[in-house]
Amino acid sequence: MTSALQPTLALLVHTSTDRSHYSGQSTGPKVLSLHHIIEGQAGPTLDGGRLLSNVEAQQFGALLCDPTLKIGSSDISFNPAEILRETPTSMTWFRSPRKTTQHWRMSDGRVVVDAVMSGLVFHVEEGVLSVAAFAGVDRPSEQTRLFHAPLGNVYADTRVCCGNAALPRTCDRSTMRAWESVLLNTNYTHINHELTLAGGATTEKLVSFWSKRSRYATPPDAKFLAPLNLTLSGWVARQIKMGS
């Protein structure tokens, strides 16, 4: 028995608002964009996708007209689903909640904690790394409320204290993991502001919080996180302004 078909990709056609006086049809150029369909608790959504080149658009058109044509998988590439926004000088992406190892160097010795970290949103603007947290497990949208990242080495304005870490020379989809490692694969020694948790925290309180969370298989609820009082779109706009 054949299983039900599951939609995984969406092809959008973008047209200009200019219309012919006679036919009422759009007279501007048509542009195609390709998007992954992401299933979430609130229903399916589309990722940021990417515009197709003229050659790719022609390949899709030919494939629709003749499904027997063979187009190699290497002919069409996709943005990683984690990318939320990308420009020549900046990129915004998210890291879904997952078990994360934290290394803390405390006055009485080293502490290693394995716990499910909140979802994180990273933003790099002109070589400056910023990070914020989000609650839940769904892909963040423009209106998603953000929180201070419950981690060390992050300033109150969400910029990451990189110290003497070697930073990636570029900011693109191939260096996302390297940028994440600047923050996550380091030795924390202290917090950079008090709002790493709701109600405020010290370094000792934050380490204790994560040590207790190691027994849970889910990320912390929003009630444990300190609000940034910004949505994702508002936060990105602020970080862009700070970097200009």
C-alpha positions in Angstrom: 0.0 0.0 0.0 1.4 3.4 -1.0 1.9 5.8 1.9 0.3 9.3 1.8 2.4 11.9 0.0 3.9 14.6 2.2 4.6 18.1 0.8 8.2 19.1 1.4 8.9 22.0 -1.0 7.0 25.1 -2.1 7.7 27.0 -5.3 6.5 30.7 -5.1 6.0 32.9 -8.1 6.6 36.6 -7.5 5.3 39.3 -9.8 5.3 43.0 -10.0 2.2 45.1 -9.1 2.4 46.8 -12.5 -0.5 45.6 -14.6 -1.5 46.1 -18.3 -4.2 48.6 -18.9 -5.8 46.3 -21.4 -5.5 42.8 -20.0 -5.1 43.5 -16.3 -2.2 41.0 -16.2 1.1 41.7 -14.5 3.6 43.2 -17.0 6.7 43.0 -14.7 9.2 40.2 -14.6 8.4 37.0 -12.7 10.8 35.6 -10.1 10.7 32.1 -8.6 11.7 31.3 -5.0 12.0 27.8 -3.5 11.2 27.1 0.1 11.3 24.1 2.5 7.9 23.3 4.2 8.5 23.1 7.9 5.9 21.2 10.1 5.4 22.8 13.5 2.9 22.6 16.3 1.1 25.7 14.9 0.9 24.2 11.4 3.2 24.2 8.4 5.3 27.2 7.6 7.8 28.1 4.9 11.5 28.8 5.6 13.3 31.8 4.2 14.0 30.0 0.9 16.0 31.4 -1.9 15.5 32.9 -5.3 16.1 30.7 -8.3 18.5 31.6 -11.1 17.2 31.8 -14.6 18.8 28.5 -15.4 17.1 26.8 -12.5 13.8 28.4 -13.3 14.1 27.0 -16.9 14.9 23.6 -15.5 11.8 23.6 -13.3 9.7 24.7 -16.2 11.1 22.0 -18.4 10.5 19.4 -15.7 6.9 20.5 -15.2 6.2 20.2 -18.9 8.0 16.8 -19.2 8.2 14.9 -15.8 10.3 12.2 -17.5 13.3 14.6 -17.7 16.2 13.9 -15.3 17.7 16.8 -13.4 20.6 15.9 -11.2 20.4 16.7 -7.5 23.6 18.7 -7.8 21.9 21.1 -10.2 19.7 22.6 -7.5 20.9 23.7 -4.1 19.0 24.8 -1.0 19.6 27.1 1.9 19.9 25.3 5.2 16.5 25.3 7.0 18.0 27.1 10.0 18.8 30.3 8.0 16.3 33.1 8.8 18.0 36.0 6.9 21.1 36.5 4.8 22.7 39.5 3.2 26.2 40.0 1.8 27.4 41.3 5.2 25.2 39.6 7.7 23.3 36.4 8.5 20.7 35.3 11.0 19.9 31.7 11.8 18.6 29.6 14.6 19.7 26.6 16.6 16.9 24.3 17.7 16.8 23.2 21.4 19.1 20.3 22.0 21.4 18.8 24.6 24.5 21.0 25.0 27.6 20.5 27.0 28.7 23.6 29.0 32.2 23.9 30.5 32.5 26.2 33.5 35.6 27.2 35.4 34.6 28.0 38.9 36.7 29.1 41.9 36.4 25.6 43.4 37.1 23.7 40.2 35.8 22.8 36.8 32.0 22.0 36.3 30.7 20.2 33.2 27.0 20.3 32.6 25.0 18.4 29.9 21.5 19.8 29.6 18.9 20.6 26.9 19.7 24.2 25.9 17.0 26.7 24.9 16.6 27.4 21.2 19.1 30.1 20.2 19.0 32.7 17.4 22.4 33.9 16.2 23.1 37.0 14.2 26.4 38.1 12.7 26.7 41.7 11.5 30.0 43.0 10.1 31.9 40.3 12.0 30.1 40.9 15.3 28.3 37.9 16.9 25.0 38.3 18.8 22.7 35.7 20.4 19.3 35.5 21.9 17.1 32.7 23.1 13.5 31.6 22.2 11.1 29.4 24.1 9.5 26.3 22.6 10.6 24.1 19.8 9.0 25.6 16.7 11.0 27.5 14.1 11.1 31.2 15.1 9.1 33.7 13.1 9.4 37.5 12.8 7.0 37.9 15.7 8.6 35.3 18.1 9.4 36.8 21.5 13.1 36.6 22.4 14.9 36.2 25.7 18.4 36.8 27.0 20.5 33.8 26.3 20.9 31.8 29.6 24.7 31.6 29.1 28.0 33.1 30.1 30.0 35.4 27.8 27.0 37.3 26.5 26.5 41.0 27.2 23.1 42.5 28.2 22.8 43.9 24.6 23.1 40.3 23.4 26.5 40.7 21.8 28.9 37.8 22.5 32.1 38.4 24.4 34.6 36.6 22.1 37.8 37.2 24.2 40.7 35.9 22.3 38.7 33.3 20.3 39.6 32.9 16.6 36.6 34.2 14.7 35.6 32.9 11.2 36.8 35.1 8.5 33.5 35.0 6.6 29.8 34.8 7.5 27.9 32.4 5.3 26.1 29.1 5.5 29.4 27.2 5.5 30.6 29.0 8.7 27.4 28.9 10.8 28.7 26.1 13.0 32.1 27.8 13.5 30.3 31.0 14.7 28.2 28.9 17.1 31.4 27.3 18.5 32.8 30.7 19.4 30.1 30.8 22.1 29.2 27.2 22.8 32.6 25.5 22.7 34.4 27.6 25.2 35.1 27.7 29.0 32.7 30.0 30.8 34.1 31.7 33.9 31.3 34.2 34.7 28.1 35.8 33.5 28.3 39.3 31.8 25.0 40.6 33.2 22.4 39.6 35.7 19.5 38.8 33.4 20.7 35.4 32.2 17.6 34.0 34.0 14.2 35.4 34.9 14.4 37.5 38.1 18.2 37.8 37.8 21.1 35.5 38.5 24.6 35.2 39.6 27.2 33.0 38.0 26.7 30.4 40.7 22.9 30.5 40.4 23.1 30.0 36.6 25.4 27.0 36.9 23.2 25.5 39.6 20.1 26.1 37.3 21.7 24.2 34.4 23.0 21.4 36.7 19.4 20.8 37.9 18.1 20.9 34.3 20.4 18.0 33.3 17.7 15.5 34.4 15.1 17.0 32.0 14.7 16.0 28.3 13.0 19.3 27.4 14.3 22.9 27.2 13.4 25.4 29.9 10.0 27.0 29.8 9.6 30.7 29.0 9.0 31.4 32.7 12.6 30.6 33.5 14.0 33.0 30.9 14.5 36.8 31.1 12.6 38.6 28.4 14.4 40.9 25.9 11.1 42.7 25.3 11.8 42.4 21.6 10.5 40.2 18.8 12.9 38.5 16.4 12.4 41.2 13.8 12.8 44.0 16.3 16.0 42.4 17.7 17.6 41.9 14.3 16.7 45.6 13.4 18.4 46.7 16.6 21.6 44.7 16.1 21.8 46.0 12.5 21.5 49.6 13.8 24.2 48.9 16.5 26.6 47.6 13.9 26.1 50.6 11.5 
